């Protein structure tokens, strides 16, 4: 019985590897997916999902509009002189937001190993606010960076 379970797991592994190669092959023909894969935390699955839904991001006027569409911006409560920021709105595409946060989470988890500006920024937020808020902040930053690179087409 255990041999059957092992064979079943091996067949699933083969199917997953096949799907990964298919994602990579389709992304090599898509320039926007190649641009997105150059960003840390963005792999073939995330790049193909975003290129299928936003292509070059020409619908959005700015990077801020793109991150608002994803639901990665904090809800704002303002009255008179008081201005408070709440939790993220979660109003965009749930699947895209989830994938971007998972990609950002990997960047946050490995940020202490690198010494560039982006990773120093992530490490500082992680120490100040915690891992989960740092992951969402990183996802927000990745979304803005993704839109900028797609607009410049480089």
C-alpha positions in Angstrom: 0.0 0.0 0.0 2.9 2.4 0.8 4.4 1.6 -2.6 1.2 2.7 -4.3 1.2 6.0 -2.4 4.9 6.5 -3.3 4.2 5.9 -6.9 1.3 8.3 -6.8 3.4 11.0 -5.2 6.1 10.5 -7.9 3.5 10.9 -10.6 2.3 14.1 -9.0 5.9 15.4 -8.9 6.3 14.6 -12.6 3.1 16.5 -13.4 4.2 19.5 -11.3 7.6 19.6 -13.2 5.8 19.4 -16.5 3.6 22.3 -15.5 6.6 24.3 -14.4 8.3 23.8 -17.8 5.1 24.8 -19.5 5.0 28.0 -17.5 8.6 28.8 -18.3 8.1 28.1 -22.0 5.1 30.4 -22.3 6.9 33.1 -20.3 9.9 33.1 -22.7 7.5 34.2 -25.5 6.0 37.0 -23.4 8.1 40.1 -22.9 6.0 41.4 -20.0 6.4 38.1 -18.1 10.2 38.2 -18.7 10.3 41.7 -17.3 8.4 40.7 -14.2 10.6 37.6 -13.6 13.6 39.9 -13.2 12.0 41.3 -10.0 13.0 39.4 -6.8 10.1 37.3 -5.5 8.4 37.0 -8.9 8.6 33.6 -10.4 7.1 32.0 -13.5 3.7 31.4 -12.0 3.2 34.9 -10.6 4.6 36.4 -13.8 2.3 34.4 -16.0 -0.8 35.3 -13.9 0.0 39.0 -13.9 0.8 39.1 -17.6 -2.5 37.3 -18.4 -4.5 39.8 -16.3 -2.8 43.1 -16.8 -0.4 42.6 -19.7 1.6 45.9 -19.7 -0.5 47.7 -17.1 -1.6 50.3 -19.6 -5.1 50.5 -17.9 -3.6 52.1 -14.8 -2.6 55.7 -14.7 0.1 55.2 -12.0 1.8 52.6 -9.9 -0.4 53.7 -7.0 -3.6 53.0 -9.0 -2.2 49.5 -9.7 -1.5 48.8 -6.0 -5.0 50.1 -5.1 -6.5 47.8 -7.7 -4.7 44.9 -6.1 -6.0 45.8 -2.7 -2.6 46.4 -1.1 -3.1 49.9 0.1 -4.3 50.7 3.6 -7.8 52.0 4.2 -7.8 55.7 5.1 -9.9 57.2 7.8 -9.7 61.0 7.7 -11.7 63.6 9.5 -10.6 67.2 9.9 -7.0 67.2 11.1 -7.0 63.5 12.0 -5.7 61.1 9.4 -5.5 57.4 10.3 -4.5 54.4 8.1 -6.2 51.1 8.7 -5.7 47.6 7.3 -5.2 46.8 3.7 -8.4 47.0 1.7 -8.3 43.6 0.1 -10.5 44.8 -2.8 -8.6 43.6 -5.8 -8.1 40.2 -7.4 -7.7 37.8 -4.4 -5.5 35.3 -6.3 -3.1 37.9 -7.7 -2.8 39.6 -4.3 -2.2 36.3 -2.6 0.5 35.2 -5.0 2.3 38.6 -4.8 2.3 38.4 -1.0 3.7 34.9 -1.1 6.4 36.1 -3.4 7.1 39.0 -1.1 7.2 36.7 1.9 10.1 34.8 0.3 12.0 38.1 -0.2 11.3 39.0 3.5 12.5 35.7 4.8 15.8 35.9 2.9 16.4 39.7 3.3 18.9 39.3 6.2 21.3 37.4 3.8 21.7 40.3 1.4 23.1 43.8 1.8 21.4 46.0 -0.9 19.0 48.9 -0.3 15.8 46.9 -0.8 16.8 44.2 1.6 18.0 46.7 4.2 14.6 48.4 3.9 12.7 45.1 4.4 14.8 44.1 7.3 14.1 47.5 9.1 10.4 47.1 8.5 10.5 43.5 9.7 12.2 44.6 13.0 9.8 47.5 13.5 6.5 46.0 12.5 6.8 42.3 12.2 7.1 39.7 9.5 3.5 39.8 8.1 3.3 43.6 7.8 6.8 43.6 6.2 5.5 41.0 3.7 2.5 43.1 2.7 4.7 46.3 2.5 7.1 44.4 0.3 4.2 43.2 -1.9 3.0 46.8 -2.2 6.5 47.8 -3.3 6.9 44.9 -5.7 3.5 45.8 -7.3 4.6 49.4 -7.8 8.0 48.3 -9.2 6.3 45.8 -11.5 4.1 48.5 -13.0 7.0 50.9 -13.5 9.1 48.3 -15.2 6.2 47.3 -17.5 5.6 50.9 -18.5 9.3 51.5 -19.3 9.4 48.1 -21.0 12.8 47.2 -19.6 
